[in-house]
Amino acid sequence: MDNNVGATARVGIRDVAAAAGVSTTTVSHALSGARAINAETRVRVLDAAKRLGYSPDPRARGLRSARTYTIGLLSDTIAVTPYAGQMISGAQDAAAEHQSVLMILDSHAILEQEQLGIRTLRDHRVDGLVYARMYHQEVTVPQELDGVSVVLANASTSDSQFSSIVPDEEGIGLEATRHLTSFGHRRIGFTTIPESVPAAWGRERGYRKGLEEAGITVDESLIVPTSGDAAGGRAAARLLLDRPNRPTAIFCFNDEAAMGVYQAARELGLSIPHDVSVVGVDDLQLISLALVPTLTTIALPHYEMGRWAVSRLFEQVGAKPTDAIQKKLPCPLIQRGSVAPPSS
């Protein structure tokens, strides 16, 4: 019995050469662009390859180049997070441009799972690895990644050998506060998180700088650390809004906290933006577009971070060692319906 019955034979370079009436060497040069050949011949080869459904054999390509054309992305919880998942899209697009694929593993912030993920990616001999985090934080690159080309995404490190890309956290706080002061707000609350991470202290630094620019003295009682979810936003908003001389605007650590501020404002009989304006961070559209009014927020550049990190890896692979790049990306403010001048 023929064990290959029903199997589809792979179209090879010899098939393309026969269909185009040229040598296999000419086909190789036409497909790779490594050598200049007659333009008409190249078109004939490409047409034959397309007609036959030819694609290069990645195993043969890897043997010739000592590469696997595989990039790893190891994260904490990005693959299961709706807004941070854009990082995967950016990384995949950059990998595809280099005719490579992306292997994605989440550790769920569990050390043992991260170590297993590293072993798995090393066993697959990935050409490089993006070490990523759901939100911007400082990390120590695991020693188990020694010898692997690594770029950090949404994470930074004190180790200057690693390139990294992160959002401009101070710029986020500054942009949000400038936007609110441009509408005439002078008492602006800030809901943050208690963890000492760049996403927290960077945004607070920008908030303070924005107030200083506007000639406003910081009122420490208007800065409320709480959990970065709706429950935390509700708790912070109750403290900020259920008081005499309440703030007329609140800058929230993220969109989830902003949703909690909306809920607390409604409980207190306050209207957004008439009684209190709100700005979030993330542009998590499951929230920002569902709230009424829609939420003014600052979008995080997850897609751009994923794309840049993988592109940087390809610059590093097979190249002479170069200085690492620590890049910060600006974050655009998305103006919607939750900000208005303070009511009289």
Residue pairs with C-beta under 8 A, 6 or more apart in sequence:
10 57
11 52
11 53
11 54
11 55
12 54
12 57
13 24
13 27
13 28
13 54
14 24
15 52
15 54
16 27
16 45
16 48
16 49
16 52
16 54
17 23
17 24
17 26
17 27
19 48
19 51
19 52
20 26
20 27
20 41
20 44
20 45
20 47
20 48
21 44
22 30
22 41
22 44
22 45
26 37
26 41
26 45
27 45
27 49
28 34
29 35
29 37
30 37
30 41
30 42
30 45
30 46
31 45
31 46
31 49
31 56
48 54
56 99
58 69
61 67
61 69
62 68
62 69
67 127
67 317
67 318
68 124
68 125
68 126
68 127
69 98
69 99
69 100
69 101
69 127
70 100
70 101
70 102
70 103
70 124
70 125
70 126
70 127
71 91
71 95
71 100
71 101
71 102
71 103
71 126
71 127
71 128
71 129
71 130
71 310
71 313
72 102
72 103
72 104
72 105
72 121
72 124
72 126
72 128
72 129
72 130
73 87
73 88
73 91
73 102
73 103
73 104
73 105
73 129
73 130
73 132
73 306
74 105
74 107
74 114
74 117
74 118
74 121
74 129
74 130
74 131
74 132
75 87
75 104
75 105
75 106
75 107
75 131
75 132
75 133
75 134
76 106
76 107
76 108
76 109
76 132
76 133
76 134
77 84
77 106
77 108
77 109
77 134
78 84
78 85
78 87
78 88
78 106
78 132
78 133
78 134
79 85
79 88
79 104
79 106
80 106
81 134
82 284
82 286
83 282
83 283
83 284
83 285
83 300
83 302
84 134
84 135
84 154
84 302
85 302
86 302
86 303
86 306
87 132
87 153
87 154
87 302
87 303
87 305
87 306
88 102
88 104
88 306
89 303
89 306
90 302
90 303
90 304
90 305
90 306
90 307
90 308
90 310
91 102
91 130
91 153
91 306
91 307
91 309
91 310
92 102
92 306
93 307
94 306
94 307
94 308
94 309
94 310
94 311
94 314
95 101
95 102
95 310
98 310
98 314
100 127
100 314
102 310
103 121
103 124
103 126
105 117
105 120
105 121
106 113
106 117
107 113
107 114
107 117
114 142
115 142
115 144
118 142
118 144
118 145
119 144
121 129
121 148
122 144
122 148
126 148
127 149
127 313
127 317
128 148
128 149
128 150
128 151
128 310
128 313
128 314
128 316
128 317
129 145
129 148
129 149
129 150
129 151
129 313
130 150
130 151
130 152
130 153
130 306
130 309
130 310
130 313
131 139
131 141
131 145
131 150
131 151
131 152
131 153
131 155
132 152
132 153
132 154
132 155
132 305
132 306
132 309
133 139
133 153
133 154
133 155
134 154
135 154
135 197
135 199
136 154
136 155
136 156
136 166
136 167
136 169
136 197
136 198
136 199
136 202
137 154
137 155
137 156
137 197
137 198
137 199
138 155
138 156
138 157
138 158
138 197
138 198
139 152
139 155
139 156
139 157
140 157
140 159
141 150
141 152
141 157
141 159
141 162
149 313
149 316
149 317
150 162
151 162
151 163
151 164
151 165
151 309
151 310
151 312
151 313
151 316
152 162
152 163
152 164
152 165
152 166
152 309
153 164
153 165
153 305
153 306
153 308
153 309
154 165
154 166
154 167
154 302
154 305
155 164
155 166
156 164
156 166
156 198
156 326
157 164
160 324
161 324
162 324
163 312
163 316
163 324
163 325
163 326
163 327
164 324
164 325
164 326
164 327
165 304
165 305
165 308
165 309
165 312
165 327
165 328
165 329
166 198
166 305
166 327
166 328
166 329
167 199
167 300
167 301
167 305
167 328
167 329
167 331
168 202
168 328
168 329
168 330
168 331
169 198
169 199
169 201
169 202
169 203
169 205
169 206
170 202
170 203
170 205
170 206
170 209
171 206
171 328
171 330
171 331
172 202
172 203
172 206
172 281
172 298
172 331
173 202
173 203
173 204
173 205
173 206
173 207
173 208
173 209
173 210
173 251
174 206
174 207
174 209
174 210
174 213
175 206
175 210
175 298
175 331
175 333
176 203
176 206
176 207
176 210
176 251
176 279
176 281
176 298
176 333
177 188
177 206
177 207
177 209
177 210
177 211
177 214
177 251
178 210
178 213
178 214
179 279
179 296
179 333
179 335
179 339
180 188
180 210
180 249
180 251
180 277
180 279
180 339
181 188
181 210
181 211
181 213
181 214
181 216
183 249
183 277
183 339
183 340
183 341
183 342
184 341
184 342
185 247
185 248
185 249
185 277
185 341
185 342
186 214
186 216
186 248
186 342
187 219
187 222
187 245
187 246
187 247
187 248
187 249
188 207
188 211
188 216
188 222
188 247
188 248
188 249
188 250
188 251
189 222
189 223
189 224
189 236
189 240
189 247
189 249
189 250
189 251
190 204
190 207
190 222
190 223
190 224
190 250
190 251
191 224
191 226
191 232
191 233
191 236
191 237
191 240
191 250
191 251
191 252
191 253
191 257
191 261
192 200
192 203
192 204
192 223
192 224
192 225
192 226
192 253
193 199
193 200
193 225
193 226
193 227
193 228
193 232
193 253
194 200
194 225
194 226
199 253
200 253
203 253
203 281
204 223
207 223
207 251
208 218
211 217
211 218
212 218
222 240
222 247
224 236
224 239
224 240
226 232
226 233
226 235
226 236
226 257
227 235
228 253
228 254
228 256
228 257
229 256
229 257
229 260
230 256
230 257
230 259
230 260
230 263
231 260
232 256
232 257
232 260
233 252
233 256
233 257
233 258
233 259
233 260
233 261
233 263
233 264
234 260
234 261
234 263
234 264
235 260
235 264
236 250
236 257
236 260
236 261
237 250
237 260
237 261
237 263
237 264
237 265
238 264
238 267
238 268
240 246
240 247
240 250
241 247
241 264
241 265
241 268
241 270
241 276
242 268
246 276
247 276
248 275
248 276
248 277
248 342
248 343
249 276
249 277
249 278
249 279
249 339
249 342
250 258
250 261
250 276
250 277
250 278
250 279
251 279
252 258
252 261
252 278
252 279
252 280
252 281
253 281
254 280
254 281
254 282
254 284
255 280
255 281
255 282
255 283
255 284
255 287
255 288
255 295
255 297
256 282
256 284
256 287
257 280
258 278
258 279
258 280
258 287
258 291
258 295
258 297
258 338
259 287
259 291
261 276
261 278
262 272
262 278
262 291
265 271
265 272
265 275
265 276
270 276
272 278
272 293
272 338
273 293
273 337
273 338
273 339
273 340
274 340
274 343
275 343
277 296
277 338
277 339
277 340
277 342
278 295
278 296
278 338
278 339
279 295
279 296
279 297
279 298
279 333
279 338
279 339
280 287
280 288
280 295
280 296
280 297
280 298
281 297
281 298
281 300
281 331
282 288
282 297
282 298
282 299
282 300
283 297
283 298
283 299
283 300
283 334
284 297
287 295
288 294
288 295
288 297
288 334
288 336
289 295
291 338
293 336
293 337
293 338
294 336
294 337
294 338
295 336
295 337
295 338
296 333
296 334
296 335
296 336
296 337
296 338
296 339
297 333
297 334
297 336
298 331
298 332
298 333
298 334
299 331
299 332
299 333
299 334
300 331
301 329
301 330
301 331
304 329
305 329
308 327
308 329
312 325
315 322
316 322
